[in-house]
Amino acid sequence: MSRVCAAAAEMTYTTDERDDSGTSRGRMDRVYFLHVWALMVAGIVFVFSASFPKAGRPDALLLPGNPYHYLWQHSAFVAIALGVMLLASFVPAKWLRKSAWPLFVGGLLLIALTLLSPWGVKLGGARRWLDLPGLPMFQPSELMKIAFILLLAHLIAKKDEGTNESWVALGWAMFVTLAMGIILLLQRDQGMATIYSAIAFSMLFFSGMALWKLVSLSLGTMSVGLLIAHSEPYRWRRIMAFLDPENAPPDDRYHILNMLIAQARGGVRGMGLGMGEDKWHSLPAAHTDSIFSVIGCETGLIGGLVVLTAMALLTWRGLQIARGSDGAFGFYAAAGVSAMLCVQSLAHIAVNTSCMPVTGLTLPFISGGGTSLISAAVAAGIVLAVSRHRRAGET
C-alpha cells in the first residue's frame, strides 16, 4: 500500500498546464492528499488497538476469536478508500455537477429501501442500514452526504453565476435540506439529520447569507430538534443524562461516564499505545463511536490535541483549495466537503468529551466502518478534483 501512496503522490508533479482563461489544470494538491493518507494510517493503528480485545474473545461456541479481524477488514477498506479517492480526484467539476441530481435521486432510492424493503436493518433504534444480497451491509445516509453537498453546491452556485435569483437558489437549497431532514427523521436518525443541517448552514454561510437570517434559521432548527427529541423518550433521556450525568439512570449515563473515565485515565501523556484497559470491558463501540476516547486513553491529552489539530488543518487546507477554485460550483463543493469533515469530527469529539448528547457518529478517516470511511474518501477526492482546477496564481 505504501507503493500505491508513493505513486499517487507522484501524480501531483504532473505538468502545470494553463488554458486561455488562466486556469491551472492537472495538478492534485499534494499536501491535502498526504494529510488524508496520514489520517487513514493513524486510523489503521487505532482501529487495531481499539478492536483486538473484542475480536480476540471466544464466540458463543467457545471457538477462539481472531484479534486481527478488524485490522484486516479496516486495512482492506482503507485500500478501497484510497483508490476511490484517487479516482474521484480525476472527475472534472462539470461531470460532478451534472451527476448531482442523479446521485441525489439514487441516494433517495437507497434510503427508501432501508425503510420499505426487507433488506433494511434496524440497529441502535434507527433503521438506517441496508443489507443487499451479495454486498456488505452499508449505511446509505453516509454516502448520501456526497450527493447532498454536490446538489447544494449546484443550486447555490446558480446565484453567483446569475442564472437564478439569490432567493430562488437559497430557497431551493433550504427546501432540499428540509426534505433530507424529514427523510432522516423517518429513519429515526436525528444525529445524522443534525449533521446534514450543519453542513447546509455552513454552505449557506459561505454563500454570503445575512448572518441574522442564518442565526434565525439555526435557532429555529434547534428548537424543532428539541421538540422532536422530547417526543421520543430515549432521545430525551440522552439529553437529560448529558445535562446531569451523575443523577441519570445507570443505563442512560453509561456511555458518557465510561468515555470520560477512559480519557481521564490517559491523563496528559497517555497509558501507551495498546495499553488502555477500558476497551476490554466498559468502553462502548470502542473502534467506531468511541475511538477518540481510546486515543485519549492511550495517547493522553497530547494525542487528543494532535487529532483535533490535524482535523483543523485539513479543514483549513480544504477551504484554501475552495477559495482558489476556478468556478462557483467548485468553491461550494470543496467548502461543503470541508464543512462536513469538520462538523462530523467536532461532533464525534464533542460526544466523547460530553460536550453534546450521545449519538452514533464516526471520526472521519480514523474510526472503523467501511461506509463512513469510503464516504469521507470520496468527499476528499472531490476536494482534490477541485484542486486540479485552480485560478492562475493559486497554490
TACORSUL-V459941 format. One record per residue. N is the residue number from 0. PHI is phi as a letter, one per 30 degrees, with the letter a starting at -180 (NA if undefined). PSI is psi in whole degrees, -180 to 180 (* if undefined). Layout:
BEGIN
N/PHI/PSI
N/PHI/PSI
END
This chain:
BEGIN
0/NA/-31
1/d/-33
2/d/-39
3/d/-43
4/d/-44
5/d/-41
6/d/-40
7/d/-40
8/d/-34
9/d/-25
10/d/-23
11/d/-10
12/c/16
13/d/163
14/e/135
15/d/95
16/c/148
17/b/138
18/c/-175
19/d/-22
20/d/1
21/i/24
22/c/132
23/d/128
24/b/149
25/j/-14
26/c/116
27/d/147
28/d/107
29/d/-38
30/d/-45
31/d/-44
32/e/-49
33/d/-32
34/d/-48
35/d/-43
36/d/-42
37/d/-39
38/d/-38
39/d/-41
40/d/-44
41/d/-38
42/d/-41
43/e/-44
44/d/-49
45/d/-29
46/d/-42
47/d/-46
48/d/-39
49/d/-24
50/c/-18
51/d/-30
52/d/-45
53/d/-46
54/d/-29
55/d/-7
56/d/148
57/d/150
58/d/-170
59/d/-24
60/c/10
61/i/22
62/d/144
63/d/143
64/d/178
65/c/104
66/d/-16
67/c/5
68/e/-55
69/d/-26
70/d/-51
71/d/-40
72/d/-47
73/d/-37
74/d/-39
75/d/-42
76/d/-38
77/d/-42
78/d/-43
79/d/-44
80/d/-40
81/d/-45
82/d/-42
83/d/-40
84/d/-43
85/d/-39
86/d/-43
87/d/-31
88/d/-17
89/c/-4
90/d/123
91/d/150
92/e/-36
93/d/-32
94/d/-41
95/e/-41
96/d/-42
97/d/-27
98/d/-4
99/e/-54
100/d/-47
101/e/-41
102/d/-39
103/d/-46
104/d/-41
105/d/-40
106/d/-39
107/d/-40
108/d/-41
109/d/-42
110/d/-38
111/d/-36
112/d/-35
113/d/-30
114/d/-33
115/c/-13
116/c/162
117/d/-8
118/d/-9
119/d/137
120/b/133
121/c/120
122/b/138
123/i/30
124/i/-5
125/b/138
126/c/81
127/b/3
128/c/152
129/b/127
130/c/81
131/d/146
132/e/133
133/i/-3
134/b/151
135/d/152
136/d/136
137/b/169
138/c/104
139/e/-33
140/d/-26
141/d/-47
142/d/-30
143/d/-24
144/e/-35
145/d/-49
146/d/-37
147/d/-45
148/d/-45
149/d/-40
150/d/-44
151/d/-40
152/d/-42
153/d/-45
154/d/-44
155/d/-34
156/d/-28
157/d/-29
158/d/-47
159/d/-30
160/d/-8
161/i/9
162/d/-13
163/b/149
164/d/152
165/e/-45
166/d/-28
167/d/-48
168/d/-48
169/d/-33
170/d/-43
171/d/-40
172/d/-43
173/d/-35
174/d/-46
175/d/-40
176/d/-44
177/d/-44
178/d/-43
179/d/-38
180/d/-44
181/d/-43
182/d/-43
183/d/-33
184/d/-31
185/d/-30
186/d/-3
187/i/40
188/c/72
189/d/-30
190/d/-45
191/d/-36
192/d/-36
193/d/-41
194/d/-45
195/e/-43
196/d/-42
197/d/-38
198/d/-46
199/d/-44
200/d/-35
201/d/-43
202/d/-35
203/d/-35
204/d/-44
205/d/-26
206/d/-9
207/j/16
208/e/142
209/e/138
210/d/-38
211/d/-33
212/d/-42
213/d/-43
214/d/-42
215/d/-45
216/d/-43
217/d/-46
218/d/-41
219/d/-43
220/d/-42
221/d/-41
222/d/-46
223/d/-41
224/d/-40
225/d/-39
226/d/-41
227/d/-43
228/d/-39
229/d/-27
230/d/-15
231/c/113
232/e/-41
233/d/-34
234/d/-43
235/d/-35
236/d/-36
237/d/-41
238/d/-43
239/d/-39
240/d/-35
241/d/-40
242/d/-34
243/b/73
244/d/-30
245/d/-33
246/c/3
247/d/156
248/e/148
249/e/-42
250/d/-34
251/d/-31
252/c/-1
253/e/-52
254/d/-47
255/d/-53
256/d/-41
257/d/-33
258/d/-40
259/d/-39
260/d/-43
261/d/-44
262/d/-39
263/d/-35
264/d/-30
265/d/-24
266/i/-144
267/d/-42
268/c/-11
269/i/165
270/d/-10
271/j/144
272/e/126
273/i/-6
274/c/-4
275/d/134
276/c/-21
277/d/-30
278/d/-15
279/d/-28
280/b/-28
281/b/-17
282/d/119
283/d/139
284/h/56
285/e/-38
286/c/1
287/b/-86
288/d/-24
289/c/20
290/d/-29
291/d/-31
292/d/-36
293/d/-43
294/d/-45
295/d/-37
296/d/-42
297/c/-24
298/c/-1
299/i/-169
300/e/-36
301/d/-47
302/d/-40
303/d/-41
304/d/-33
305/d/-44
306/d/-45
307/d/-42
308/d/-41
309/d/-42
310/d/-38
311/d/-42
312/d/-37
313/d/-42
314/d/-45
315/d/-44
316/d/-39
317/d/-40
318/d/-32
319/d/-41
320/d/-42
321/e/-43
322/d/-31
323/d/4
324/d/150
325/d/3
326/a/162
327/d/-40
328/d/-46
329/e/-40
330/d/-51
331/d/-34
332/d/-49
333/d/-40
334/d/-39
335/d/-43
336/d/-44
337/d/-41
338/d/-42
339/d/-49
340/d/-39
341/d/-49
342/d/-45
343/d/-37
344/d/-47
345/d/-39
346/d/-43
347/d/-47
348/d/-38
349/d/-40
350/d/-44
351/d/-27
352/c/13
353/h/41
354/c/-4
355/a/159
356/e/154
357/d/132
358/a/154
359/d/97
360/b/138
361/d/163
362/c/115
363/e/134
364/i/-13
365/c/-46
366/d/154
367/d/162
368/k/114
369/d/-42
370/d/-46
371/d/-38
372/d/-46
373/d/-38
374/d/-46
375/d/-36
376/d/-41
377/d/-42
378/e/-46
379/d/-36
380/d/-34
381/d/-41
382/d/-42
383/d/-36
384/d/-41
385/d/-36
386/d/-18
387/d/-10
388/b/79
389/c/156
390/d/152
391/e/135
392/j/-10
393/d/145
394/b/*
END
